[in-house]
Amino acid sequence: MKNLGYYNGKTGLIEEVTVPITDRAFYFGDGVYDAVMCRNNIPYLLYEHINRIFDNAELLGITPPKTKEELKHLITELCPLVDGEEKFVYFQISRGSGIRNHEFTNTKGNLCIMIKPQKIEKVYDKVDVCSTKDIRFHMCNIKTLNLLPSVLSAQHAKNNKCEETVFVRDGYVTECSHSNISILKDGTLITAPADNHILPGVTRAHLILAARKHGIAVREEKYTLNDLINADEIIVTSSSKMAKGVKRVDSKNVGGKDEKNLRLLQEEIYGDYINETNLNTRK
């Protein structure tokens, strides 16, 4: 198949699978989502992403329609049905279905999965980013379906010919429209604390582990836009882009002062993806 859509047991091309108007994702964006890259039909870090979507669902009082093991098995079964060596796998759980009403429905959630061919390219190329005021709500730690501020910020990046938009809240950098962002300064990796203003990214967590593995000190603390601009290196992390360096922020040249540690961390993140997904079966 060129791509695959799944909704509550029904599968087909993404363009053909339909979602009923009664799904609360349609009314309220009432749901949570996650995504993984898949290579050689092995979804990368699938356990971590499934754990996160279940944790997010619990925080919102959503009952998933499948267990963690059932969801893992389903995604693993669906991936080989789509053509290509590398794929992007998106999955979401809405609260359920019912006639529109703000109060919760007493039903299990609806499960939607979409899989499409997508390659990770230009892993080591640095990118441009721009900044904007963080106007999102105070539950950024949950990957809810309410993504309008992120959508507008992603378009802001595109309009400015940038890869990402950096959010700044009360003078401090939080994250990006669909990525985490960290800096290297004086041999230390600094990343915003995992509070309710950032998503605790899976790739961000592995970046921290990679830094500690190679003896790079880690500080999870607030830092300003000025700190970002004056950092030795800037690293944007996400499941679909891995770890990207940054060359310009708001059209100002940045980074280029610690490329050794930047490349070391990039190779650790990307190499882990390549090595794990070279396996034919998961151990």
C-alpha positions as CSV (number, residue, x, y, z in Angstrom):
1,M,0.0,0.0,0.0
2,K,1.2,3.6,-0.6
3,N,-0.2,4.6,2.8
4,L,-2.5,3.2,5.5
5,G,-5.3,4.6,7.6
6,Y,-6.9,2.7,10.5
7,Y,-10.0,3.7,12.6
8,N,-11.4,1.4,15.3
9,G,-10.6,-1.8,13.3
10,K,-11.2,-0.6,9.8
11,T,-8.3,-0.1,7.5
12,G,-7.7,1.3,4.0
13,L,-5.9,4.1,2.3
14,I,-5.7,7.3,4.4
15,E,-7.8,9.1,1.8
16,E,-10.6,6.5,2.1
17,V,-10.9,5.9,5.9
18,T,-13.5,8.1,7.4
19,V,-14.1,9.3,11.0
20,P,-17.7,9.9,12.3
21,I,-18.8,13.4,13.1
22,T,-19.6,12.2,16.6
23,D,-15.9,11.6,17.5
24,R,-15.0,14.1,20.2
25,A,-11.7,14.8,18.4
26,F,-13.8,16.5,15.7
27,Y,-15.8,18.6,18.2
28,F,-13.2,19.5,20.8
29,G,-9.8,18.2,19.8
30,D,-10.5,15.9,22.8
31,G,-7.8,13.4,22.6
32,V,-4.1,12.6,22.7
33,Y,-1.6,11.5,20.0
34,D,1.9,10.3,19.5
35,A,4.2,9.3,16.6
36,V,7.2,7.2,15.8
37,M,9.5,6.6,12.9
38,C,9.6,3.0,11.5
39,R,12.6,1.5,9.6
40,N,12.8,-2.0,8.2
41,N,9.3,-2.5,9.7
42,I,10.6,-1.9,13.2
43,P,8.8,1.1,14.9
44,Y,11.6,2.9,16.7
45,L,11.3,3.4,20.5
46,L,7.6,2.3,20.2
47,Y,7.4,1.3,23.9
48,E,8.4,4.8,25.1
49,H,5.9,6.4,22.8
50,I,3.1,4.1,23.8
51,N,3.9,4.7,27.5
52,R,3.6,8.4,26.9
53,I,0.3,8.3,25.1
54,F,-1.2,6.1,27.9
55,D,0.2,8.5,30.5
56,N,-1.3,11.5,28.7
57,A,-4.6,9.7,28.3
58,E,-4.7,9.0,32.1
59,L,-4.0,12.7,32.8
60,L,-7.1,13.6,30.8
61,G,-9.3,10.8,32.1
62,I,-9.4,9.0,28.7
63,T,-9.9,5.2,28.5
64,P,-7.8,3.7,25.7
65,P,-9.7,1.1,23.6
66,K,-6.7,-1.3,23.7
67,T,-4.0,-2.3,26.2
68,K,-0.4,-1.2,25.7
69,E,0.6,-4.6,24.4
70,E,-2.4,-4.7,22.0
71,L,-1.5,-1.3,20.6
72,K,2.1,-2.3,20.2
73,H,1.1,-5.5,18.4
74,L,-1.3,-3.7,16.1
75,I,1.1,-1.0,15.0
76,T,3.8,-3.6,14.5
77,E,1.4,-5.6,12.3
78,L,0.3,-2.6,10.3
79,C,3.7,-1.2,9.4
80,P,4.7,-4.0,6.9
81,L,1.5,-3.3,4.9
82,V,2.9,0.1,3.7
83,D,5.5,0.3,1.0
84,G,9.0,1.7,1.7
85,E,12.0,1.1,4.0
86,E,11.2,4.1,6.3
87,K,7.8,5.2,7.4
88,F,6.1,7.7,9.7
89,V,3.5,6.3,12.1
90,Y,1.0,8.6,13.7
91,F,-1.6,7.3,16.3
92,Q,-4.2,9.1,18.3
93,I,-6.8,8.2,20.9
94,S,-9.9,10.5,21.3
95,R,-12.1,10.4,24.4
96,G,-14.8,8.6,22.4
97,S,-18.0,9.4,20.5
98,G,-21.4,10.9,21.3
99,I,-23.7,13.7,20.5
100,R,-21.9,17.0,21.1
101,N,-21.8,17.9,24.8
102,H,-19.0,19.4,26.8
103,E,-19.3,16.9,29.6
104,F,-17.3,13.6,29.1
105,T,-18.8,10.6,27.3
106,N,-18.8,7.4,29.2
107,T,-17.2,5.4,26.4
108,K,-13.9,3.9,25.6
109,G,-11.7,6.0,23.3
110,N,-11.5,5.8,19.5
111,L,-8.2,4.7,18.0
112,C,-6.9,6.3,14.8
113,I,-3.6,5.3,13.1
114,M,-2.0,6.7,10.0
115,I,1.2,5.3,8.3
116,K,3.0,6.9,5.3
117,P,6.4,6.5,3.7
118,Q,8.8,9.1,5.0
119,K,12.6,9.2,5.2
120,I,14.9,10.9,7.6
121,E,17.1,13.0,5.4
122,K,20.0,15.5,5.9
123,V,20.5,14.5,9.5
124,Y,23.6,16.5,10.0
125,D,22.6,19.7,8.1
126,K,22.0,22.7,10.3
127,V,18.8,24.6,10.0
128,D,17.3,28.1,10.6
129,V,14.7,28.8,13.3
130,C,12.7,31.8,14.3
131,S,11.2,32.8,17.7
132,T,7.7,33.8,18.8
133,K,5.8,34.4,22.1
134,D,4.5,31.2,23.6
135,I,0.7,31.7,23.7
136,R,-0.2,28.1,24.3
137,F,-2.1,26.9,27.3
138,H,-0.5,25.5,30.5
139,M,-0.7,21.8,29.6
140,C,2.1,21.6,27.1
141,N,3.4,18.4,28.7
142,I,0.4,16.5,27.2
143,K,0.3,15.8,23.5
144,T,-3.3,16.8,23.1
145,L,-5.1,17.2,19.7
146,N,-5.5,21.0,20.5
147,L,-2.7,22.1,18.2
148,L,-3.8,25.4,16.7
149,P,-1.0,27.5,18.3
150,S,1.5,25.0,17.1
151,V,0.0,24.9,13.7
152,L,0.2,28.7,13.5
153,S,3.8,28.7,14.7
154,A,4.8,26.0,12.2
155,Q,3.3,28.2,9.4
156,H,5.2,31.2,10.9
157,A,8.4,29.2,10.5
158,K,7.5,28.3,6.9
159,N,6.7,31.9,6.1
160,N,10.1,32.9,7.4
161,K,11.8,30.1,5.5
162,C,12.8,28.4,8.7
163,E,12.7,24.8,9.9
164,E,11.1,25.6,13.3
165,T,9.7,28.3,15.6
166,V,11.1,28.6,19.1
167,F,8.5,29.4,21.8
168,V,9.5,32.1,24.4
169,R,7.3,32.3,27.6
170,D,8.0,35.1,30.2
171,G,11.4,35.6,28.7
172,Y,12.5,32.0,28.7
173,V,12.8,29.5,25.9
174,T,10.4,26.5,26.3
175,E,10.4,24.4,23.2
176,C,9.5,24.6,19.5
177,S,6.2,24.2,17.5
178,H,6.8,20.4,17.2
179,S,10.2,19.8,18.7
180,N,12.3,20.2,21.9
181,I,15.3,22.5,21.9
182,S,18.5,22.4,23.9
183,I,21.8,24.2,23.9
184,L,25.5,23.3,24.4
185,K,27.4,25.9,26.5
186,D,30.9,25.5,27.9
187,G,30.7,21.7,27.5
188,T,27.3,21.4,29.2
189,L,24.0,20.4,27.7
190,I,21.2,22.7,29.0
191,T,17.5,22.0,28.3
192,A,14.3,23.5,29.7
193,P,12.9,21.6,32.7
194,A,10.2,19.0,32.0
195,D,7.4,21.0,33.6
196,N,3.9,21.7,32.3
197,H,5.3,24.2,29.7
198,I,7.2,21.6,27.5
199,L,6.5,18.2,26.2
200,P,8.9,15.7,27.7
201,G,10.1,14.5,24.3
202,V,11.3,10.9,23.9
203,T,14.2,12.0,21.7
204,R,15.0,14.8,24.3
205,A,15.3,12.1,26.9
206,H,17.7,10.1,24.7
207,L,19.7,13.2,24.1
208,I,20.2,13.6,27.8
209,L,21.2,10.0,28.2
210,A,23.6,10.4,25.2
211,A,25.2,13.4,26.9
212,R,25.7,11.6,30.2
213,K,27.1,8.6,28.4
214,H,29.8,10.7,26.9
215,G,30.6,12.7,30.0
216,I,28.8,15.9,29.0
217,A,27.3,17.6,32.0
218,V,23.5,18.1,31.9
219,R,21.4,20.9,33.4
220,E,17.6,21.0,33.2
221,E,17.0,24.6,33.8
222,K,15.4,27.7,32.3
223,Y,17.4,29.8,29.8
224,T,16.6,32.9,27.8
225,L,16.4,33.7,24.1
226,N,19.7,35.6,24.6
227,D,21.3,32.5,26.0
228,L,20.0,30.6,23.0
229,I,21.6,33.0,20.6
230,N,24.9,33.0,22.4
231,A,25.1,29.2,22.9
232,D,28.0,27.3,21.5
233,E,25.5,25.0,19.7
234,I,21.7,24.6,19.5
235,I,20.1,21.2,19.1
236,V,16.5,20.7,18.0
237,T,15.2,17.2,18.7
238,S,12.1,15.3,17.6
239,S,11.1,11.7,16.6
240,S,11.0,12.5,12.9
241,K,14.1,14.7,12.7
242,M,16.3,13.2,15.4
243,A,18.8,15.9,16.4
244,K,19.4,18.9,14.2
245,G,21.9,21.7,14.8
246,V,20.9,25.3,14.2
247,K,22.8,27.8,12.2
248,R,20.5,30.9,12.5
249,V,18.0,32.2,15.0
250,D,15.8,35.1,13.8
251,S,18.3,35.6,10.9
252,K,21.3,35.9,13.3
253,N,24.2,33.4,12.9
254,V,24.6,31.2,15.9
255,G,26.5,28.1,17.0
256,G,29.6,26.6,15.3
257,K,31.6,26.7,18.6
258,D,31.3,23.1,19.7
259,E,30.7,21.0,16.6
260,K,32.6,18.1,18.1
261,N,30.1,17.5,20.9
262,L,27.2,18.4,18.6
263,R,28.2,15.7,16.1
264,L,28.9,13.2,18.9
265,L,25.4,13.6,20.2
266,Q,23.9,13.5,16.7
267,E,25.7,10.3,15.9
268,E,24.6,8.7,19.1
269,I,20.9,9.6,18.5
270,Y,20.9,8.7,14.8
271,G,23.2,5.7,15.2
272,D,20.9,4.3,17.8
273,Y,18.0,4.6,15.4
274,I,20.0,2.9,12.6
275,N,21.4,0.1,14.7
276,E,18.1,-0.8,16.3
277,T,16.1,-0.7,13.1
278,N,18.7,-2.8,11.3
279,L,17.4,-5.8,13.2
280,N,14.8,-8.0,11.5
281,T,13.1,-8.8,14.7
282,R,13.0,-7.1,18.1
283,K,14.8,-9.1,20.8
